[in-house]
């Protein structure tokens, strides 16, 4: 699919390895950074969405993530995968953002859920309502608990990886998960 | 009875195994309930794992276009040396003014033999011909885009005081400095 306003990335760029693609970006090769965005935009958007729980903020954050990545591309040393590096930028930006602004949950009727054909209509509505309830509860968690839970459950990071990313101990990660789940139980139980 | 720690409870809720914890769970209903409760809450969260609503198909190209526009508008970063040399140049410029004031205004040495390196620099060096000194060109280049006001280190009373002196006062200051340097033991 041709990106609006940009020529399609040439085949030579598409065949480059990630380190070579980063190098091409640093050399100012046209289309190189566009290709990086194209490859990672969905993952970046999803992690942002999980933190802020609405499309508009997730979209703005995604743009900021890629702009931050563009500025810092010279510092990318290739010690981790580019996706992991973008991921860290996303988490850091989301952490800064959610500390300033409480996440807003979108109303259920504005969301486009994937249709599950096996469900009856009432079951689907119930599932969607429950999903919104859980996501709102996650959004209301204290920042550290929300961050740890999102990274552990939604991004499937290990406790060690989360500890390294947040600069805390593994024990603190597990404690955050524990308290997050306790709070979720309480909030979901109150609303249900 | 000591109960399982939050960390161990989380490990068990996430499907981990711990032989000593298993023994405790057999005897402790409270911890068994806690693990079950945590597992249920975790399952609720996992169930919404896939529920990032899919945006419009047009969104992705629009996002790429916005990023492209933002990147195009992003001003290039200043060279590293400009960020770090600006304050250095300001300090160097201020120091150079003081050194030049002493060196250029210094009369020919007439006093007793000097013993300090400062005295030697002030008395034995010939008057500077600024037009011939390449290092001053370099310094002038560095300081060329530094406002004099910026070159003064805030709170540097000595630099401010020197700046405020008229020519006669500067000559007098030089004389006083020379007398002080000529004191034995200085």
Boltz contact constraints between the chains, C-beta under 6 A:
constraints:
  - contact:
      token1: [A, 3]
      token2: [B, 61]
      max_distance: 6.0
  - contact:
      token1: [A, 3]
      token2: [B, 64]
      max_distance: 6.0
  - contact:
      token1: [A, 4]
      token2: [B, 61]
      max_distance: 6.0
  - contact:
      token1: [A, 4]
      token2: [B, 65]
      max_distance: 6.0
  - contact:
      token1: [A, 5]
      token2: [B, 65]
      max_distance: 6.0
  - contact:
      token1: [A, 37]
      token2: [B, 64]
      max_distance: 6.0
  - contact:
      token1: [A, 37]
      token2: [B, 67]
      max_distance: 6.0
  - contact:
      token1: [A, 41]
      token2: [B, 60]
      max_distance: 6.0
  - contact:
      token1: [A, 41]
      token2: [B, 63]
      max_distance: 6.0
  - contact:
      token1: [A, 46]
      token2: [B, 52]
      max_distance: 6.0
  - contact:
      token1: [A, 49]
      token2: [B, 52]
      max_distance: 6.0
  - contact:
      token1: [A, 62]
      token2: [B, 63]
      max_distance: 6.0
  - contact:
      token1: [A, 63]
      token2: [B, 66]
      max_distance: 6.0
  - contact:
      token1: [A, 63]
      token2: [B, 67]
      max_distance: 6.0
  - contact:
      token1: [A, 66]
      token2: [B, 67]
      max_distance: 6.0
  - contact:
      token1: [A, 67]
      token2: [B, 70]
      max_distance: 6.0
  - contact:
      token1: [A, 70]
      token2: [B, 71]
      max_distance: 6.0
  - contact:
      token1: [A, 111]
      token2: [B, 53]
      max_distance: 6.0
  - contact:
      token1: [A, 112]
      token2: [B, 53]
      max_distance: 6.0
  - contact:
      token1: [A, 112]
      token2: [B, 54]
      max_distance: 6.0
  - contact:
      token1: [A, 131]
      token2: [B, 48]
      max_distance: 6.0
  - contact:
      token1: [A, 131]
      token2: [B, 51]
      max_distance: 6.0
  - contact:
      token1: [A, 134]
      token2: [B, 44]
      max_distance: 6.0
  - contact:
      token1: [A, 134]
      token2: [B, 48]
      max_distance: 6.0
  - contact:
      token1: [A, 135]
      token2: [B, 48]
      max_distance: 6.0
  - contact:
      token1: [A, 153]
      token2: [B, 45]
      max_distance: 6.0
  - contact:
      token1: [A, 153]
      token2: [B, 46]
      max_distance: 6.0
  - contact:
      token1: [A, 154]
      token2: [B, 49]
      max_distance: 6.0
  - contact:
      token1: [A, 171]
      token2: [B, 7]
      max_distance: 6.0
  - contact:
      token1: [A, 174]
      token2: [B, 7]
      max_distance: 6.0
  - contact:
      token1: [A, 174]
      token2: [B, 10]
      max_distance: 6.0
  - contact:
      token1: [A, 175]
      token2: [B, 6]
      max_distance: 6.0
  - contact:
      token1: [A, 177]
      token2: [B, 10]
      max_distance: 6.0
  - contact:
      token1: [A, 178]
      token2: [B, 6]
      max_distance: 6.0
  - contact:
      token1: [A, 178]
      token2: [B, 10]
      max_distance: 6.0
  - contact:
      token1: [A, 181]
      token2: [B, 38]
      max_distance: 6.0
  - contact:
      token1: [A, 181]
      token2: [B, 41]
      max_distance: 6.0
  - contact:
      token1: [A, 184]
      token2: [B, 41]
      max_distance: 6.0
  - contact:
      token1: [A, 185]
      token2: [B, 41]
      max_distance: 6.0
